[in-house]
Amino acid sequence: MQNMITFDLFVWVFIPTLIFLARTIDVSLATMRHILVFKGYRKLVPALAFVEAMILLLAITQTMQNLDNAAAFLAFAGGFSAGTYAGMVLEEKLALGYQLVRVIAPGETEGLTELVREKAAGHTSVKAAGNTGPVSIFLIVSERKRLKSLVEALNTLKPKPFYTVEDVRSVGSSFFNPRSHSGPIVMEGAMNEK
């Protein structure tokens, strides 16, 4: 009788848990792999793909060996769902790469210019004409991990400027000298291959 209970726990709890965890890790790695491909990390992606494939094979093998176990199917699907969510959270926490912040501000922009100098080492500003009159356009390349601070600072301005944020695949060489600026957002040297 004791062997029967242990066997049931193994089939209905241990195997589905293993499948769920394997799928969660596998799909999280797949999410990271897709992001790293987009960001150009050519040397890291193949190793990540290898580990991802090995974990996926483990999950598929266990699921196929337990075709009469509904918990295994639920664990497979649940692990996919949890892995998708975990991958998005992980990517957000890592905040790899750069983003372009395009800020459009009407009227006098002295406060914005000072804020950008404080929060960002370098920017390019252009005078332009908007629907309601003259505007200034600021182009700022920010490391993703420092973007939140910049956006929070932009939202404190009166009137609030209009801004957009876009992903940047790579950043080339810059004429800014990182040592000559005290701001936290700095463009550094020539682009390194990842």
Secondary structure, DSSP 8 states (H G I E B T S, - for coil): -HHHHHHHHIIIIIHHHHHHHHHHHHHHHHHHHHHHHHHT-TTTHHHHHHHHHHHHHHHHHHHHHTTT-HHHHHHHHHHHHHHHHHHHHHHHHH--SEEEEEEEEES--HHHHHHHHHH-S--EEEEEEETTEEEEEEEEEEEHHHHHHHHHHHTTSSS--EEEEEEES-----S--GGG--SS----SS----
